[in-house]
Amino acid sequence: MAIGILEVNLVNGKGFRGKDILGKIDPYVLIQYKGQEQKSSVAKNAGESPVWNEKFKFQAEYPGSGGDYKIILKVMDKDTLSADDFIGQATIYIKDLLAFGVENGKSEMWPQKYSVVGANLKYNGEIKVGVTFTLEGH
């Protein structure tokens, strides 16, 4: 089993539709990978086109326990007076990225757009994300 660092580059979002009565949404993203979770900053009043340009690191093993090699990005709308609203989520499958990284020491998926799907299973915008895996010791 190989161990390395998975770096998620959260670039921006586009076309998010929120539920706020006043119209402006304050989006943030919960990034999950195999029981690990990190949270982006809240893009205050960014509405449907937030920009984050933030990087998050996760420990990754390949091959590891369980076969779910995916990153889940949950886009949320920060609310002050009530519970935060779920805007939608995107999933990035990274098994090939990890396998290639273990073989070569490092592998990278350049930032690209992923569809954000709402609870109603309908398109609810897109999120631009890049992912890099670096084998420990490289």
Phi and psi restraints in degrees (value plus and minus 20) as a CYANA .aco file:
   2 ALA   PHI    -125.9   -85.9
   2 ALA   PSI     126.6   166.6
   3 ILE   PHI    -141.0  -101.0
   3 ILE   PSI     121.3   161.3
   4 GLY   PHI    -178.1  -138.1
   4 GLY   PSI    -192.6  -152.6
   5 ILE   PHI    -131.0   -91.0
   5 ILE   PSI     107.6   147.6
   6 LEU   PHI    -120.1   -80.1
   6 LEU   PSI      99.4   139.4
   7 GLU   PHI    -131.4   -91.4
   7 GLU   PSI     103.9   143.9
   8 VAL   PHI    -125.0   -85.0
   8 VAL   PSI     101.5   141.5
   9 ASN   PHI    -122.4   -82.4
   9 ASN   PSI      81.0   121.0
  10 LEU   PHI    -106.1   -66.1
  10 LEU   PSI      89.7   129.7
  11 VAL   PHI    -110.7   -70.7
  11 VAL   PSI     -87.7   -47.7
  12 ASN   PHI    -180.7  -140.7
  12 ASN   PSI     158.7   198.7
  13 GLY   PHI    -153.7  -113.7
  13 GLY   PSI     144.7   184.7
  14 LYS   PHI    -175.7  -135.7
  14 LYS   PSI     118.8   158.8
  15 GLY   PHI      57.6    97.6
  15 GLY   PSI      -2.8    37.2
  16 PHE   PHI     -87.4   -47.4
  16 PHE   PSI     117.8   157.8
  17 ARG   PHI    -136.3   -96.3
  17 ARG   PSI     100.4   140.4
  18 GLY   PHI    -125.7   -85.7
  18 GLY   PSI    -198.4  -158.4
  19 LYS   PHI    -127.8   -87.8
  19 LYS   PSI     -18.9    21.1
  20 ASP   PHI     -83.2   -43.2
  20 ASP   PSI     115.0   155.0
  21 ILE   PHI     -84.4   -44.4
  21 ILE   PSI     -57.6   -17.6
  22 LEU   PHI     -99.3   -59.3
  22 LEU   PSI     -26.4    13.6
  23 GLY   PHI      74.6   114.6
  23 GLY   PSI     -57.8   -17.8
  24 LYS   PHI    -102.6   -62.6
  24 LYS   PSI     109.9   149.9
  25 ILE   PHI    -127.7   -87.7
  25 ILE   PSI     134.4   174.4
  26 ASP   PHI    -137.3   -97.3
  26 ASP   PSI      60.1   100.1
  27 PRO   PHI     -96.5   -56.5
  27 PRO   PSI     127.6   167.6
  28 TYR   PHI    -164.0  -124.0
  28 TYR   PSI     148.3   188.3
  29 VAL   PHI    -147.4  -107.4
  29 VAL   PSI     112.6   152.6
  30 LEU   PHI    -116.1   -76.1
  30 LEU   PSI     101.9   141.9
  31 ILE   PHI    -128.0   -88.0
  31 ILE   PSI     102.4   142.4
  32 GLN   PHI    -142.3  -102.3
  32 GLN   PSI     117.1   157.1
  33 TYR   PHI    -166.2  -126.2
  33 TYR   PSI      95.6   135.6
  34 LYS   PHI      22.3    62.3
  34 LYS   PSI      38.1    78.1
  35 GLY   PHI      63.8   103.8
  35 GLY   PSI     -26.5    13.5
  36 GLN   PHI    -119.4   -79.4
  36 GLN   PSI     122.7   162.7
  37 GLU   PHI    -161.3  -121.3
  37 GLU   PSI     118.3   158.3
  38 GLN   PHI    -154.8  -114.8
  38 GLN   PSI     139.2   179.2
  39 LYS   PHI    -145.8  -105.8
  39 LYS   PSI     114.2   154.2
  40 SER   PHI     -96.2   -56.2
  40 SER   PSI     153.2   193.2
  41 SER   PHI     -92.9   -52.9
  41 SER   PSI     141.8   181.8
  42 VAL   PHI    -106.7   -66.7
  42 VAL   PSI     106.4   146.4
  43 ALA   PHI    -106.6   -66.6
  43 ALA   PSI      66.4   106.4
  44 LYS   PHI     -76.0   -36.0
  44 LYS   PSI     106.4   146.4
  45 ASN   PHI      32.3    72.3
  45 ASN   PSI       6.2    46.2
  46 ALA   PHI     -96.4   -56.4
  46 ALA   PSI     -37.0     3.0
  47 GLY   PHI      44.6    84.6
  47 GLY   PSI    -157.4  -117.4
  48 GLU   PHI    -104.6   -64.6
  48 GLU   PSI     -23.4    16.6
  49 SER   PHI    -150.9  -110.9
  49 SER   PSI      44.9    84.9
  50 PRO   PHI     -94.1   -54.1
  50 PRO   PSI     132.4   172.4
  51 VAL   PHI    -143.7  -103.7
  51 VAL   PSI     107.5   147.5
  52 TRP   PHI    -131.1   -91.1
  52 TRP   PSI     -72.8   -32.8
  53 ASN   PHI      29.6    69.6
  53 ASN   PSI      35.0    75.0
  54 GLU   PHI    -142.4  -102.4
  54 GLU   PSI     130.5   170.5
  55 LYS   PHI    -140.0  -100.0
  55 LYS   PSI     121.9   161.9
  56 PHE   PHI    -151.0  -111.0
  56 PHE   PSI     118.6   158.6
  57 LYS   PHI    -133.5   -93.5
  57 LYS   PSI     118.2   158.2
  58 PHE   PHI    -150.8  -110.8
  58 PHE   PSI     128.6   168.6
  59 GLN   PHI    -101.8   -61.8
  59 GLN   PSI     116.0   156.0
  60 ALA   PHI    -153.7  -113.7
  60 ALA   PSI     123.2   163.2
  61 GLU   PHI    -141.2  -101.2
  61 GLU   PSI     122.4   162.4
  62 TYR   PHI    -169.1  -129.1
  62 TYR   PSI     113.0   153.0
  63 PRO   PHI     -89.4   -49.4
  63 PRO   PSI     124.4   164.4
  64 GLY   PHI    -141.7  -101.7
  64 GLY   PSI    -190.7  -150.7
  65 SER   PHI     -95.3   -55.3
  65 SER   PSI     119.3   159.3
  66 GLY   PHI      55.8    95.8
  66 GLY   PSI     129.6   169.6
  67 GLY   PHI    -122.0   -82.0
  67 GLY   PSI     -10.4    29.6
  68 ASP   PHI    -105.1   -65.1
  68 ASP   PSI      67.0   107.0
  69 TYR   PHI    -115.9   -75.9
  69 TYR   PSI      56.9    96.9
  70 LYS   PHI    -165.5  -125.5
  70 LYS   PSI     129.8   169.8
  71 ILE   PHI    -125.6   -85.6
  71 ILE   PSI     110.0   150.0
  72 ILE   PHI    -129.0   -89.0
  72 ILE   PSI     108.4   148.4
  73 LEU   PHI    -133.7   -93.7
  73 LEU   PSI      89.9   129.9
  74 LYS   PHI    -120.0   -80.0
  74 LYS   PSI      95.9   135.9
  75 VAL   PHI    -109.9   -69.9
  75 VAL   PSI     105.4   145.4
  76 MET   PHI    -142.7  -102.7
  76 MET   PSI     138.0   178.0
  77 ASP   PHI    -132.3   -92.3
  77 ASP   PSI      97.4   137.4
  78 LYS   PHI     -92.4   -52.4
  78 LYS   PSI     104.1   144.1
  79 ASP   PHI    -138.1   -98.1
  79 ASP   PSI     122.8   162.8
  80 THR   PHI    -105.1   -65.1
  80 THR   PSI     -63.6   -23.6
  81 LEU   PHI    -116.2   -76.2
  81 LEU   PSI     -27.4    12.6
  82 SER   PHI    -163.3  -123.3
  82 SER   PSI     159.2   199.2
  83 ALA   PHI     -84.1   -44.1
  83 ALA   PSI     127.8   167.8
  84 ASP   PHI     -83.2   -43.2
  84 ASP   PSI     125.1   165.1
  85 ASP   PHI    -112.8   -72.8
  85 ASP   PSI     120.1   160.1
  86 PHE   PHI    -102.1   -62.1
  86 PHE   PSI      99.8   139.8
  87 ILE   PHI    -108.2   -68.2
  87 ILE   PSI     -63.6   -23.6
  88 GLY   PHI     145.3   185.3
  88 GLY   PSI    -197.3  -157.3
  89 GLN   PHI    -164.5  -124.5
  89 GLN   PSI     136.7   176.7
  90 ALA   PHI    -147.3  -107.3
  90 ALA   PSI     131.8   171.8
  91 THR   PHI    -145.6  -105.6
  91 THR   PSI     113.6   153.6
  92 ILE   PHI    -137.8   -97.8
  92 ILE   PSI     100.7   140.7
  93 TYR   PHI    -109.4   -69.4
  93 TYR   PSI     107.6   147.6
  94 ILE   PHI    -146.0  -106.0
  94 ILE   PSI      -3.6    36.4
  95 LYS   PHI     -78.1   -38.1
  95 LYS   PSI     -65.9   -25.9
  96 ASP   PHI     -86.0   -46.0
  96 ASP   PSI     -57.6   -17.6
  97 LEU   PHI     -80.0   -40.0
  97 LEU   PSI     -65.8   -25.8
  98 LEU   PHI     -85.3   -45.3
  98 LEU   PSI     -64.7   -24.7
  99 ALA   PHI     -81.1   -41.1
  99 ALA   PSI     -64.2   -24.2
 100 PHE   PHI     -85.3   -45.3
 100 PHE   PSI     -60.7   -20.7
 101 GLY   PHI     -84.9   -44.9
 101 GLY   PSI     -58.0   -18.0
 102 VAL   PHI     -85.3   -45.3
 102 VAL   PSI     -59.3   -19.3
 103 GLU   PHI     -91.5   -51.5
 103 GLU   PSI     -58.2   -18.2
 104 ASN   PHI    -132.2   -92.2
 104 ASN   PSI     -22.4    17.6
 105 GLY   PHI      73.1   113.1
 105 GLY   PSI     -50.1   -10.1
 106 LYS   PHI    -178.8  -138.8
 106 LYS   PSI     125.9   165.9
 107 SER   PHI    -166.8  -126.8
 107 SER   PSI     133.6   173.6
 108 GLU   PHI    -163.9  -123.9
 108 GLU   PSI     120.1   160.1
 109 MET   PHI    -131.9   -91.9
 109 MET   PSI      92.9   132.9
 110 TRP   PHI     -79.6   -39.6
 110 TRP   PSI     134.3   174.3
 111 PRO   PHI     -75.5   -35.5
 111 PRO   PSI     109.8   149.8
 112 GLN   PHI    -163.4  -123.4
 112 GLN   PSI     147.2   187.2
 113 LYS   PHI    -109.1   -69.1
 113 LYS   PSI     118.0   158.0
 114 TYR   PHI    -145.2  -105.2
 114 TYR   PSI     118.9   158.9
 115 SER   PHI     -91.0   -51.0
 115 SER   PSI     118.4   158.4
 116 VAL   PHI    -120.2   -80.2
 116 VAL   PSI     103.5   143.5
 117 VAL   PHI    -130.2   -90.2
 117 VAL   PSI     108.3   148.3
 118 GLY   PHI     -98.3   -58.3
 118 GLY   PSI     158.0   198.0
 119 ALA   PHI     -81.4   -41.4
 119 ALA   PSI     -45.5    -5.5
 120 ASN   PHI    -105.8   -65.8
 120 ASN   PSI     -11.8    28.2
 121 LEU   PHI      45.3    85.3
 121 LEU   PSI       2.8    42.8
 122 LYS   PHI    -127.1   -87.1
 122 LYS   PSI     133.3   173.3
 123 TYR   PHI     -78.0   -38.0
 123 TYR   PSI     111.6   151.6
 124 ASN   PHI    -156.4  -116.4
 124 ASN   PSI      16.6    56.6
 125 GLY   PHI      92.8   132.8
 125 GLY   PSI    -192.1  -152.1
 126 GLU   PHI    -162.5  -122.5
 126 GLU   PSI     138.2   178.2
 127 ILE   PHI    -152.1  -112.1
 127 ILE   PSI     118.0   158.0
 128 LYS   PHI    -124.7   -84.7
 128 LYS   PSI     102.7   142.7
 129 VAL   PHI    -162.5  -122.5
 129 VAL   PSI     121.8   161.8
 130 GLY   PHI    -138.4   -98.4
 130 GLY   PSI     133.9   173.9
 131 VAL   PHI    -156.7  -116.7
 131 VAL   PSI     115.7   155.7
 132 THR   PHI    -148.2  -108.2
 132 THR   PSI     119.5   159.5
 133 PHE   PHI    -140.4  -100.4
 133 PHE   PSI     107.2   147.2
 134 THR   PHI    -142.2  -102.2
 134 THR   PSI     102.8   142.8
 135 LEU   PHI     -86.0   -46.0
 135 LEU   PSI     118.7   158.7
 136 GLU   PHI     -78.9   -38.9
 136 GLU   PSI     114.8   154.8
 137 GLY   PHI      72.6   112.6
 137 GLY   PSI     -17.0    23.0
